[in-house]
Amino acid sequence: MNQLNINKIETFLLEKFQTDKIENIKIMPNPTVNHLVTFEADEKKYIMKILTRKPAAEHEYYRLEKEANILKQFKLLEESQKFTAKEHHKVPVPVVIHIEKDEKIIGNKFFITEFVDGELLEDVWSDLNREGKEKITIQLAEIIQLIHSVKYEMFGDIEEFDCPRKFYSYKGLIKSNIRKYAKIIGPKKLLNIKLLNQVVKFVEDNNEKILLDFKPTLIHNDLHFGNIIVKQEAEGWIVKAILDFEWATAGNPIEDLVSIKEQFPFDKELENLFFSKYSKNKFDNINEYKLEERIFTILKEISSIAVGWIKFHPTKENLRYAKKRIEKMITD
């Protein structure tokens, strides 16, 4: 990762906020694919998200701009709903203050949002009582349903740049992705060629069988309790923000739902509650989508090996884990 220049950051912030003093500039520990910097201006707290890791693919170079624009889109929708007489719901996201595309300013692209007061759901979930867990589960179902209500004309990239990868059909996107990842993995010998060929064959043979009757939908693509902020208020626990839309794409809602089933620490009753509130009978039983789950899991692990998480954390353990998951999906 690039080293941050705090002096450049402070100089920019002083000019941006038209203030005499920027206080408590802190780089948050343990960065993953970005640096996060918190600061205060005129006694109000903000957070800066900085693109400091080299993108693995061209579209990733524009991912923070995309994320900031998605956050702004949800806030505009929330404001427009205030003028209607109908009951409205919202996707809680941070308020965007600034989007910076010019890398010369501090050395990297970045955007700034207001700081959301609360706690990460992963830090408090185990201590919540049953009522609190059920209340948050219902809120998450409604929020994620709203995220999936955002539609696009084509599947694939939603970043704004010259040649985004877009597809008229979902099966076209899947076929293109598995072949793209195989071309990256093969020469690097990250998986043996026999397993790689088996993976490509499994995905292509089963691609026609999965449910494809969906319009291109906004997919968060990184839903887990570490990307959800909650806070206890007078009326109980409230979901205050959904974070990290930088990996969002136009895809199939089942992609997010499979991740939720796998990564949200729900017991069976909470899982049923979530899907009943989310689906309105469409996804009451997520277990009916076994083939979709297998294909999405394979694509996720293959992507991780080719251009994603394992590239950022290239340990034998991570690669071994991904390989075992892939083998399980193509043989079960």
PAMIKE-375394 format. One record per atom (N, C-alpha, C): x, y, z; residue in one letter. Coordinates in steps of 0.1 Angstrom, whole numbers. Atoms other than C-alpha are relative to their C-alpha. Example, Ala and Ser with C-alpha at 12.3 -4.5 7.8 and 13.67 -1.06 7.14 Angstrom:
R  9  -12  0  A
R  123  -45  78  A
R  9  12  0  A
R  -9  -11  0  S
R  137  -11  71  S
R  -8  11  8  S
END
This chain:
R  8  -12  0  M
R  0  0  0  M
R  9  13  0  M
R  -7  -13  0  N
R  11  36  -6  N
R  -1  6  14  N
R  0  -7  -12  Q
R  21  56  24  Q
R  -7  13  -1  Q
R  8  -13  0  L
R  -2  85  33  L
R  8  12  4  L
R  -6  -12  -3  N
R  10  120  34  N
R  -10  9  9  N
R  10  -7  -9  I
R  -8  135  65  I
R  0  15  -3  I
R  -1  -14  2  N
R  5  170  57  N
R  -9  4  -12  N
R  8  -3  12  K
R  -11  169  22  K
R  -15  -1  4  K
R  14  2  -4  I
R  -43  156  37  I
R  -5  12  8  I
R  4  -11  -8  E
R  -45  183  63  E
R  -1  13  -8  E
R  0  -12  8  T
R  -37  210  38  T
R  -13  1  -8  T
R  12  1  8  F
R  -66  198  16  F
R  -12  3  9  F
R  11  -1  -9  L
R  -90  196  45  L
R  -2  14  5  L
R  2  -14  -4  L
R  -83  231  57  L
R  -6  8  -10  L
R  6  -8  11  E
R  -91  245  23  E
R  -14  -5  -3  E
R  13  5  4  K
R  -121  222  17  K
R  -11  5  11  K
R  10  -4  -11  F
R  -138  230  51  F
R  0  14  4  F
R  0  -14  -3  Q
R  -128  266  52  Q
R  1  3  15  Q
R  -1  -1  -15  T
R  -117  263  88  T
R  15  3  3  T
R  -14  -3  -4  D
R  -87  273  108  D
R  7  -12  6  D
R  -6  12  -6  K
R  -81  239  123  K
R  -7  -13  -3  K
R  4  13  1  I
R  -85  203  115  I
R  5  -8  11  I
R  -5  7  -12  E
R  -83  181  146  E
R  -2  -15  -1  E
R  0  15  -3  N
R  -77  145  156  N
R  0  -8  -13  N
R  -2  8  12  I
R  -65  132  122  I
R  6  -13  4  I
R  -5  13  -4  K
R  -62  95  127  K
R  -1  -10  -11  K
R  1  10  10  I
R  -54  67  103  I
R  -4  -13  8  I
R  5  12  -7  M
R  -75  37  113  M
R  9  -12  -3  M
R  -9  11  2  P
R  -55  5  119  P
R  -5  -11  -9  P
R  3  12  7  N
R  -54  -27  99  N
R  -8  3  -13  N
R  7  -2  13  P
R  -63  -14  64  P
R  0  -13  -8  P
R  1  12  9  T
R  -75  -40  39  T
R  4  4  -14  T
R  -3  -4  13  V
R  -78  -26  4  V
R  -1  15  -1  V
R  0  -15  -1  N
R  -82  11  14  N
R  6  4  13  N
R  -2  -6  -13  H
R  -70  34  41  H
R  -12  8  4  H
R  10  -8  -5  L
R  -95  50  63  L
R  6  10  10  L
R  -6  -11  -9  V
R  -87  84  80  V
R  -12  7  6  V
R  11  -8  -7  T
R  -110  100  106  T
R  6  13  4  T
R  -5  -13  -5  F
R  -108  137  115  F
R  -12  8  4  F
R  10  -9  -5  E
R  -128  165  130  E
R  2  14  -6  E
R  0  -14  5  A
R  -137  199  114  A
R  -12  7  7  A
R  11  -8  -7  D
R  -156  225  135  D
R  -8  -9  9  D
R  6  9  -10  E
R  -163  198  161  E
R  -9  -10  -6  E
R  8  10  6  K
R  -180  175  136  K
R  10  -11  -6  K
R  -9  11  4  K
R  -165  141  128  K
R  -3  -5  -14  K
R  1  5  13  Y
R  -158  128  93  Y
R  10  -12  -2  Y
R  -9  11  3  I
R  -141  98  76  I
R  3  1  -15  I
R  -5  -1  14  M
R  -120  98  44  M
R  4  -15  -4  M
R  -3  13  5  K
R  -118  66  24  K
R  9  2  -12  K
R  -11  -3  9  I
R  -86  65  3  I
R  4  -13  -8  I
R  -4  11  9  L
R  -78  42  -27  L
R  15  -2  0  L
R  -15  1  -2  T
R  -43  31  -16  T
R  5  -13  -5  T
R  -5  12  5  R
R  -41  -4  -29  R
R  -1  0  -15  R
R  0  0  15  K
R  -32  -9  -66  K
R  -12  -9  -4  K
R  11  8  5  P
R  -64  -21  -84  P
R  4  -12  -7  P
R  -3  13  7  A
R  -64  -57  -96  A
R  -6  -1  -14  A
R  6  -1  13  A
R  -86  -48  -126  A
R  -3  14  -3  A
R  2  -14  4  E
R  -93  -16  -146  E
R  -12  6  7  E
R  12  -6  -6  H
R  -128  -12  -132  H
R  2  4  15  H
R  -2  -3  -15  E
R  -115  -12  -96  E
R  6  13  2  E
R  -6  -13  -1  Y
R  -96  20  -103  Y
R  -11  11  2  Y
R  11  -10  -1  Y
R  -130  37  -103  Y
R  -10  -4  11  Y
R  10  5  -9  R
R  -146  18  -75  R
R  -4  9  11  R
R  4  -9  -10  L
R  -145  45  -49  L
R  -10  11  -5  L
R  9  -9  6  E
R  -161  70  -72  E
R  -14  -6  -2  E
R  12  7  1  K
R  -188  44  -79  K
R  -7  -1  13  K
R  6  2  -13  E
R  -194  38  -42  E
R  -6  13  5  E
R  5  -13  -5  A
R  -197  75  -34  A
R  -13  4  -8  A
R  12  -4  8  N
R  -222  80  -63  N
R  -12  -9  5  N
R  11  9  -5  I
R  -243  50  -50  I
R  -5  6  14  I
R  5  -6  -13  L
R  -244  66  -15  L
R  -8  13  -2  L
R  8  -12  3  K
R  -255  99  -30  K
R  -13  -3  -6  K
R  12  4  6  Q
R  -281  82  -50  Q
R  -11  -4  10  Q
R  10  4  -11  F
R  -297  66  -19  F
R  -4  12  8  F
R  4  -12  -7  K
R  -296  100  -1  K
R  -10  8  -8  K
R  9  -8  8  L
R  -313  117  -30  L
R  -14  -7  0  L
R  13  7  -1  L
R  -340  90  -30  L
R  -7  2  13  L
R  6  -3  -13  E
R  -345  95  7  E
R  -6  13  1  E
R  5  -14  0  E
R  -349  132  3  E
R  -13  1  -8  E
R  11  -1  9  S
R  -374  128  -26  S
R  -13  -6  7  S
R  12  7  -6  Q
R  -396  104  -5  Q
R  -6  9  11  Q
R  5  -9  -10  K
R  -400  131  22  K
R  -12  8  -4  K
R  10  -9  6  F
R  -423  150  -1  F
R  -12  -8  -4  F
R  11  8  3  T
R  -447  121  -6  T
R  -8  -3  12  T
R  9  3  -12  A
R  -477  112  16  A
R  2  -15  3  A
R  -2  14  -2  K
R  -467  75  13  K
R  10  -3  11  K
R  -11  5  -9  E
R  -448  56  40  E
R  12  -3  -8  E
R  -12  2  8  H
R  -412  55  29  H
R  10  -7  9  H
R  -11  6  -7  H
R  -382  34  38  H
R  13  5  -7  H
R  -12  -5  6  K
R  -346  41  32  K
R  11  -10  2  K
R  -12  7  -2  V
R  -312  26  28  V
R  9  9  8  V
R  -8  -9  -8  P
R  -292  41  56  P
R  15  -1  -4  P
R  -14  -1  4  V
R  -258  52  43  V
R  6  13  4  V
R  -7  -13  -4  P
R  -232  79  52  P
R  -3  11  -10  P
R  2  -12  8  V
R  -237  114  38  V
R  14  4  -7  V
R  -12  -3  7  V
R  -211  121  11  V
R  3  15  0  V
R  -4  -14  0  I
R  -192  154  15  I
R  8  4  -12  I
R  -9  -3  11  H
R  -167  152  -13  H
R  5  -12  -7  H
R  -6  10  8  I
R  -155  130  -41  I
R  12  6  -7  I
R  -12  -5  7  E
R  -119  135  -53  E
R  6  -10  -10  E
R  -6  9  10  K
R  -107  120  -86  K
R  14  3  -3  K
R  -13  -5  3  D
R  -75  140  -89  D
R  10  -6  10  D
R  -10  7  -9  E
R  -47  118  -75  E
R  11  10  5  E
R  -11  -9  -4  K
R  -23  148  -73  K
R  -3  7  13  K
R  4  -7  -12  I
R  -42  163  -44  I
R  7  -6  13  I
R  -7  6  -12  I
R  -30  138  -17  I
R  8  -12  -4  I
R  -7  12  5  G
R  -15  111  -39  G
R  -8  -12  -4  G
R  10  11  3  N
R  -46  89  -43  N
R  -14  6  -1  N
R  15  -4  0  K
R  -83  91  -51  K
R  -6  -2  14  K
R  7  2  -13  F
R  -106  94  -21  F
R  -14  6  -1  F
R  12  -8  -2  F
R  -140  105  -9  F
R  -2  1  15  F
R  2  -4  -14  I
R  -152  120  24  I
R  -15  -1  3  I
R  14  1  -5  T
R  -184  112  43  T
R  -1  5  14  T
R  2  -2  -14  E
R  -199  122  76  E
R  3  -13  7  E
R  -2  12  -8  F
R  -189  98  104  F
R  -14  -4  5  F
R  12  6  -5  V
R  -217  75  114  V
R  2  -5  14  V
R  -2  4  -14  D
R  -220  71  151  D
R  -7  -13  3  D
R  6  13  -3  G
R  -226  36  163  G
R  11  -11  1  G
R  -9  11  -1  E
R  -210  2  165  E
R  -1  -10  -11  E
R  1  10  10  L
R  -202  -25  140  L
R  -8  -12  6  L
R  9  10  -5  L
R  -228  -52  142  L
R  8  -13  4  L
R  -8  12  -4  E
R  -201  -79  144  E
R  5  1  14  E
R  -6  -2  -13  D
R  -189  -64  176  D
R  -11  -1  11  D
R  11  0  -10  V
R  -223  -64  194  V
R  -10  -11  -1  V
R  10  10  3  W
R  -243  -92  178  W
R  -2  -11  11  W
R  0  11  -10  S
R  -234  -119  204  S
R  -6  4  13  S
R  4  -5  -13  D
R  -244  -97  233  D
R  -15  5  -1  D
R  14  -5  1  L
R  -279  -87  219  L
R  -10  -11  5  L
R  10  9  -4  N
R  -310  -102  234  N
R  -8  -4  -12  N
R  7  5  11  R
R  -335  -121  212  R
R  -8  11  -7  R
R  8  -11  6  E
R  -357  -90  207  E
R  9  9  -9  E
R  -9  -8  8  G
R  -327  -70  195  G
R  4  -6  -13  G
R  -4  7  12  K
R  -316  -96  171  K
R  -11  -1  -10  K
R  12  1  9  E
R  -351  -100  156  E
R  -2  14  -6  E
R  3  -13  5  K
R  -355  -62  153  K
R  10  4  -11  K
R  -10  -2  10  I
R  -322  -59  134  I
R  -1  -8  -12  I
R  2  9  12  T
R  -329  -89  112  T
R  -11  5  -9  T
R  11  -5  8  I
R  -362  -74  101  I
R  4  13  -8  I
R  -5  -12  7  Q
R  -345  -40  93  Q
R  9  -4  -11  Q
R  -9  4  11  L
R  -318  -57  73  L
R  -7  -6  -12  L
R  7  5  11  A
R  -343  -76  53  A
R  -7  11  -9  A
R  7  -11  7  E
R  -362  -44  44  E
R  11  8  -8  E
R  -11  -8  7  I
R  -329  -25  36  I
R  6  -7  -12  I
R  -6  7  11  I
R  -314  -52  14  I
R  -10  -2  -11  I
R  10  0  11  Q
R  -347  -55  -5  Q
R  0  13  -7  Q
R  0  -13  7  L
R  -345  -18  -12  L
R  13  2  -8  L
R  -12  0  9  I
R  -309  -21  -24  I
R  -2  -7  -13  I
R  3  8  12  H
R  -321  -48  -48  H
R  -11  6  -9  H
R  11  -7  8  S
R  -349  -25  -60  S
R  6  9  -11  S
R  -7  -9  10  V
R  -323  -4  -79  V
R  4  -9  -13  V
R  -2  8  12  K
R  -323  -17  -115  K
R  9  7  -10  K
R  -9  -4  11  Y
R  -299  -14  -145  Y
R  -5  -6  -13  Y
R  4  5  13  E
R  -302  -19  -182  E
R  8  -13  -3  E
R  -9  11  4  M
R  -273  -44  -184  M
R  7  -6  13  M
R  -7  7  -11  F
R  -255  -69  -161  F
R  15  4  -1  F
R  -14  -2  0  G
R  -219  -63  -151  G
R  5  13  7  G
R  -6  -12  -7  D
R  -198  -32  -142  D
R  -10  12  0  D
R  7  -13  0  I
R  -215  0  -131  I
R  9  12  3  I
R  -9  -11  0  E
R  -184  20  -128  E
R  0  8  -13  E
R  0  -8  12  E
R  -181  49  -152  E
R  14  2  -5  E
R  -13  -1  7  F
R  -151  45  -175  F
R  -2  -4  -14  F
R  2  1  15  D
R  -145  40  -212  D
R  -5  -13  -5  D
R  5  14  5  C
R  -150  2  -216  C
R  -4  -9  11  C
R  4  9  -10  P
R  -169  -13  -188  P
R  -5  -14  -6  P
R  5  13  4  R
R  -178  -50  -190  R
R  -15  -1  3  R
R  15  1  -1  K
R  -216  -52  -196  K
R  -5  -10  -9  K
R  6  11  7  F
R  -238  -80  -207  F
R  -15  1  0  F
R  15  0  1  Y
R  -274  -83  -219  Y
R  -6  -11  8  Y
R  5  12  -7  S
R  -278  -117  -203  S
R  9  -3  12  S
R  -8  4  -12  Y
R  -268  -130  -169  Y
R  9  -12  -2  Y
R  -8  12  4  K
R  -256  -163  -183  K
R  12  4  -8  K
R  -12  -5  7  G
R  -233  -143  -206  G
R  10  5  9  G
R  -9  -5  -10  L
R  -218  -126  -176  L
R  7  -11  7  L
R  -6  12  -7  I
R  -212  -159  -158  I
R  10  -7  -9  I
R  -9  7  10  K
R  -197  -175  -189  K
R  13  8  -2  K
R  -11  -8  2  S
R  -174  -146  -195  S
R  9  1  12  S
R  -8  -1  -12  N
R  -163  -144  -159  N
R  8  -12  3  N
R  -8  12  -3  I
R  -153  -180  -154  I
R  11  -2  -10  I
R  -11  1  9  R
R  -133  -179  -186  R
R  11  10  2  R
R  -10  -10  -3  K
R  -116  -147  -177  K
R  9  -4  12  K
R  -8  4  -12  Y
R  -106  -160  -142  Y
R  9  -12  -3  Y
R  -8  12  3  A
R  -94  -193  -157  A
R  13  4  -8  A
R  -12  -5  7  K
R  -71  -174  -181  K
R  10  6  9  K
R  -10  -6  -9  I
R  -55  -156  -152  I
R  6  -10  9  I
R  -5  10  -10  I
R  -52  -186  -129  I
R  9  -10  -7  I
R  -7  11  7  G
R  -39  -211  -155  G
R  15  3  -2  G
R  -14  -2  1  P
R  -6  -195  -164  P
R  8  2  13  P
R  -7  -2  -13  K
R  2  -187  -128  K
R  0  -13  8  K
R  0  13  -6  K
R  -5  -223  -118  K
R  -5  0  15  K
R  5  -1  -14  L
R  -25  -213  -87  L
R  -9  -11  3  L
R  8  12  -1  L
R  -48  -243  -93  L
R  6  -10  -11  L
R  -5  9  10  N
R  -38  -275  -111  N
R  -10  0  -12  N
R  8  -2  13  I
R  -50  -276  -147  I
R  -12  -9  0  I
R  11  9  0  K
R  -72  -306  -141  K
R  -12  5  7  K
R  10  -6  -8  L
R  -92  -289  -114  L
R  -6  12  -6  L
R  5  -12  7  L
R  -94  -257  -133  L
R  -9  -3  -11  L
R  8  5  11  N
R  -108  -275  -163  N
R  -14  -5  5  N
R  13  5  -6  Q
R  -134  -292  -141  Q
R  -9  11  4  Q
R  7  -12  -5  V
R  -144  -259  -126  V
R  -7  7  -12  V
R  5  -7  11  V
R  -149  -243  -160  V
R  -12  -8  -6  V
R  11  9  5  K
R  -169  -273  -173  K
R  -12  0  8  K
R  11  1  -8  F
R  -191  -275  -143  F
R  -9  13  -1  F
R  7  -12  1  V
R  -200  -238  -145  V
R  -7  2  -13  V
R  6  -1  13  E
R  -206  -238  -182  E
R  -11  -10  -3  E
R  10  11  1  D
R  -226  -271  -181  D
R  -13  4  7  D
R  12  -2  -8  N
R  -249  -258  -154  N
R  -5  15  -1  N
R  4  -14  2  N
R  -251  -221  -165  N
R  -14  1  -5  N
R  13  -1  6  E
R  -282  -228  -185  E
R  -12  -3  9  E
R  10  6  -9  K
R  -300  -244  -156  K
R  -4  10  11  K
R  3  -8  -12  I
R  -299  -216  -130  I
R  -11  10  -4  I
R  11  -9  2  L
R  -327  -191  -125  L
R  5  13  -6  L
R  -5  -12  7  L
R  -322  -162  -149  L
R  -11  10  -2  L
R  11  -9  3  D
R  -356  -144  -148  D
R  1  12  9  D
R  -2  -12  -8  F
R  -342  -113  -131  F
R  5  11  -9  F
R  -6  -11  6  K
R  -335  -79  -144  K
R  13  4  7  K
R  -13  -4  -7  P
R  -300  -65  -137  P
R  -4  9  13  P
R  4  -6  -13  T
R  -302  -54  -100  T
R  13  4  7  T
R  -12  -4  -8  L
R  -278  -35  -77  L
R  3  -11  10  L
R  -5  10  -9  I
R  -258  -61  -58  I
R  11  6  9  I
R  -10  -6  -9  H
R  -238  -50  -27  H
R  13  -8  -2  H
R  -11  8  2  N
R  -214  -79  -31  N
R  10  -2  11  N
R  -9  2  -11  D
R  -198  -77  3  D
R  -8  2  13  D
R  9  -1  -12  L
R  -226  -81  29  L
R  5  -9  11  L
R  -3  7  -12  H
R  -214  -91  63  H
R  -1  9  12  H
R  3  -9  -12  F
R  -217  -78  99  F
R  11  10  2  F
R  -11  -10  -1  G
R  -184  -59  96  G
R  -3  12  -8  G
R  4  -12  9  N
R  -201  -36  70  N
R  -13  6  4  N
R  13  -5  -5  I
R  -231  -28  91  I
R  1  7  13  I
R  -1  -7  -13  I
R  -233  -1  118  I
R  -14  1  6  I
R  13  -1  -8  V
R  -260  -2  145  V
R  2  8  12  V
R  -1  -8  -12  K
R  -268  18  175  K
R  -13  -2  8  K
R  12  2  -9  Q
R  -291  14  205  Q
R  -5  13  4  Q
R  7  -13  -3  E
R  -316  42  208  E
R  -12  -3  8  E
R  12  1  -9  A
R  -348  48  228  A
R  -9  -11  -5  A
R  9  10  6  E
R  -368  25  204  E
R  6  -13  -2  E
R  -7  12  1  G
R  -342  -2  205  G
R  12  1  -10  G
R  -11  0  9  W
R  -314  -13  182  W
R  -4  4  -14  W
R  3  -5  13  I
R  -314  6  149  I
R  12  -2  -10  I
R  -10  1  10  V
R  -294  -1  117  V
R  3  14  -5  V
R  -3  -14  4  K
R  -276  32  111  K
R  7  2  -13  K
R  -6  -2  13  A
R  -256  25  80  A
R  4  -14  -6  A
R  -6  11  7  I
R  -247  -1  54  I
R  12  6  -7  I
R  -12  -5  5  L
R  -211  4  43  L
R  6  -8  -11  L
R  -8  7  9  D
R  -187  -6  16  D
R  -7  -5  -13  D
R  6  4  12  F
R  -205  -5  -17  F
R  10  0  -12  F
R  -10  -2  11  E
R  -172  -3  -36  E
R  1  -12  -9  E
R  0  12  8  W
R  -176  -39  -49  W
R  -14  -2  -7  W
R  13  1  6  A
R  -212  -33  -60  A
R  0  -2  -15  A
R  1  3  14  T
R  -223  -45  -94  T
R  -15  -2  -4  T
R  14  3  5  A
R  -254  -51  -116  A
R  0  -15  -2  A
R  0  14  1  G
R  -262  -87  -110  G
R  -14  -6  4  G
R  12  8  -4  N
R  -287  -113  -96  N
R  -1  1  15  N
R  1  -1  -14  P
R  -301  -107  -61  P
R  4  -12  8  P
R  -3  12  -7  I
R  -295  -143  -52  I
R  15  0  4  I
R  -14  -1  -4  E
R  -258  -135  -51  E
R  2  5  14  E
R  -1  -6  -13  D
R  -262  -113  -21  D
R  -7  -10  10  D
R  8  8  -10  L
R  -288  -137  -5  L
R  8  -13  3  L
R  -8  12  -3  V
R  -264  -167  -8  V
R  11  4  10  V
R  -10  -5  -10  S
R  -237  -146  10  S
R  -6  2  13  S
R  7  -2  -13  I
R  -262  -136  37  I
R  -2  -13  7  I
R  2  13  -6  K
R  -271  -172  43  K
R  13  -6  5  K
R  -13  5  -4  E
R  -234  -181  45  E
R  7  8  11  E
R  -8  -9  -9  Q
R  -220  -151  64  Q
R  -7  6  12  Q
R  7  -5  -11  F
R  -247  -138  86  F
R  -2  -10  11  F
R  0  10  -11  P
R  -246  -156  120  P
R  -15  -2  5  P
R  14  2  -3  F
R  -284  -163  119  F
R  -2  -15  5  F
R  5  14  -2  D
R  -299  -194  136  D
R  -12  -2  -10  D
R  10  3  10  K
R  -326  -211  116  K
R  -13  9  1  K
R  12  -9  -2  E
R  -355  -190  131  E
R  3  14  -6  E
R  -3  -14  5  L
R  -337  -157  123  L
R  2  0  -15  L
R  -1  2  14  E
R  -328  -170  88  E
R  -14  0  -7  E
R  14  1  5  N
R  -365  -178  82  N
R  -6  14  1  N
R  6  -13  -2  L
R  -375  -144  96  L
R  5  10  -11  L
R  -7  -9  10  F
R  -350  -126  73  F
R  -6  -2  -14  F
R  4  2  14  F
R  -361  -143  41  F
R  -15  2  -2  F
R  14  -2  1  S
R  -398  -141  49  S
R  -3  15  -2  S
R  2  -15  1  K
R  -395  -103  54  K
R  6  6  -13  K
R  -6  -5  13  Y
R  -372  -98  24  Y
R  -8  -4  -12  Y
R  4  5  13  S
R  -389  -119  -2  S
R  -14  2  -3  S
R  14  0  3  K
R  -426  -115  2  K
R  -4  -12  -9  K
R  3  13  6  N
R  -429  -152  -8  N
R  9  -4  -12  N
R  -8  4  12  K
R  -403  -151  -36  K
R  12  -8  4  K
R  -12  7  -4  F
R  -373  -163  -16  F
R  -2  -6  14  F
R  3  6  -13  D
R  -390  -179  14  D
R  10  -11  4  D
R  -9  11  -3  N
R  -368  -209  11  N
R  12  1  -9  N
R  -12  -2  8  I
R  -333  -199  0  I
R  7  -13  -3  I
R  -7  13  3  N
R  -323  -236  2  N
R  -5  -7  -13  N
R  4  5  13  E
R  -342  -242  -30  E
R  10  3  -11  E
R  -9  -5  11  Y
R  -314  -224  -49  Y
R  14  -7  2  Y
R  -13  7  -3  K
R  -287  -251  -43  K
R  10  2  -12  K
R  -9  -1  12  L
R  -273  -249  -79  L
R  5  14  -1  L
R  -4  -14  0  E
R  -272  -211  -78  E
R  11  2  11  E
R  -9  -1  -11  E
R  -254  -213  -45  E
R  14  -6  -3  E
R  -12  7  3  R
R  -228  -237  -58  R
R  8  8  -11  R
R  -7  -8  11  I
R  -221  -216  -90  I
R  5  13  6  I
R  -5  -13  -6  F
R  -219  -183  -70  F
R  12  -2  9  F
R  -11  3  -8  T
R  -196  -199  -45  T
R  13  -2  -8  T
R  -12  3  9  I
R  -173  -212  -72  I
R  5  13  -6  I
R  -5  -13  7  L
R  -172  -178  -90  L
R  7  9  11  L
R  -6  -8  -10  K
R  -165  -161  -57  K
R  14  -4  4  K
R  -13  6  -4  E
R  -136  -184  -48  E
R  10  2  -12  E
R  -9  -1  12  I
R  -122  -184  -84  I
R  4  15  -2  I
R  -3  -14  1  S
R  -124  -146  -85  S
R  10  4  11  S
R  -9  -3  -11  S
R  -106  -144  -51  S
R  14  -5  -3  S
R  -13  5  3  I
R  -78  -166  -64  I
R  6  9  -12  I
R  -5  -7  12  A
R  -75  -147  -97  A
R  3  15  2  A
R  -2  -15  -1  V
R  -79  -110  -88  V
R  -4  6  13  V
R  6  -6  -12  G
R  -92  -106  -53  G
R  7  -2  12  G
R  -5  0  -14  W
R  -87  -113  -17  W
R  13  -8  2  W
R  -13  8  -2  I
R  -60  -140  -20  I
R  12  7  -6  I
R  -11  -8  5  K
R  -40  -117  -41  K
R  5  10  10  K
R  -3  -9  -10  F
R  -41  -92  -13  F
R  7  -7  12  F
R  -5  8  -11  H
R  -33  -119  13  H
R  4  -14  -5  H
R  -4  12  7  P
R  -13  -145  -6  P
R  6  -11  9  P
R  -5  11  -9  T
R  -10  -173  20  T
R  -4  -13  -5  T
R  4  14  4  K
R  -10  -210  14  K
R  -13  -4  6  K
R  13  3  -7  E
R  -38  -213  39  E
R  -12  5  -7  E
R  12  -6  7  N
R  -61  -189  21  N
R  -2  -7  -14  N
R  1  7  12  L
R  -54  -207  -12  L
R  -6  -14  2  L
R  5  14  -3  R
R  -60  -241  3  R
R  -15  0  4  R
R  14  -2  -4  Y
R  -93  -229  18  Y
R  -8  1  -12  Y
R  8  -3  13  A
R  -105  -216  -16  A
R  -1  -13  -8  A
R  -1  12  8  K
R  -94  -248  -33  K
R  -10  -11  6  K
R  9  10  -6  K
R  -113  -270  -8  K
R  -15  4  -3  K
R  14  -4  2  R
R  -145  -249  -12  R
R  -4  -3  -15  R
R  2  3  14  I
R  -142  -252  -50  I
R  -3  -15  -3  I
R  1  15  2  E
R  -137  -290  -49  E
R  -13  -5  6  E
R  12  4  -6  K
R  -167  -293  -26  K
R  -12  3  -9  K
R  12  -5  8  M
R  -190  -273  -49  M
R  -1  -8  -13  M
R  1  7  12  I
R  -181  -293  -80  I
R  -3  -15  1  I
R  1  15  -2  T
R  -184  -328  -64  T
R  -12  -3  8  T
R  12  3  -8  D
R  -214  -325  -40  D
R  -12  -4  -8  D
END
